[in-house]
Amino acid sequence: MNLEHYIEELKMLVNVDCGTQTPDGVTTVAGIMASVEPGWKSPLWPRRGGYEKWAA
């Protein structure tokens, strides 16, 4: 395992602006994971209580 390569890939996830609490953030992280690990999938469920507090 190449530690520097691992850290660079990890930065892609850690630096997602919207985090993992918003639909955009979850979708972005899922897309990154699918591109790094072919065949990787995650079901996306609505957040309990809705997303209204992030509405613009």
N, C-alpha and C positions, 0 to 999 in steps of 0.2 A: 504494500500500500504506500502510495506517495502522499505524505502528509500535506505538502504544499498544494497539490491538486485537490485533495479532500477539502482543505480550508477554502480554496477558491470556489468549489461547488457549493459549500455550505453558505458562503457569503450571499449567493443568489437567493437562498431561502430567508436568511436573516435580514436582508436588506429590502424585503418586500414592504413598501410603504403602507399599504392598507392593512397589514397584519393578517391574522388568521381569524378575526372576529367579523369580517365583512364578506359578503358574497364575492366581491372583486378580489379580495385578498386570498380567500380560499381557492377560487378558480385559478388565480395566478400561481399559487403554490402547487396545486394539482397539475397544472401545465408544465411547470418546471420539473416536477418529479417524473411525469410521463416522458419528458424529453431526455432525462438523465437515465432512467431505468425503463427501457421498452417493455410494454405490457403492464406497467404499474397503473392501477386504477384505484380510485377512492370514491365511494358514494358521497354525494353532496346533499346534505339535509338542511332544511331551514333551521335557523337558530331559534331555540326556544324563546318565546317572547317577541319574535319578529326582529326586523331590522330598522324599524322606524326612527330610532335615535340617530341613525347615520344618514337619514334622508336629507338631501340638500334643500 
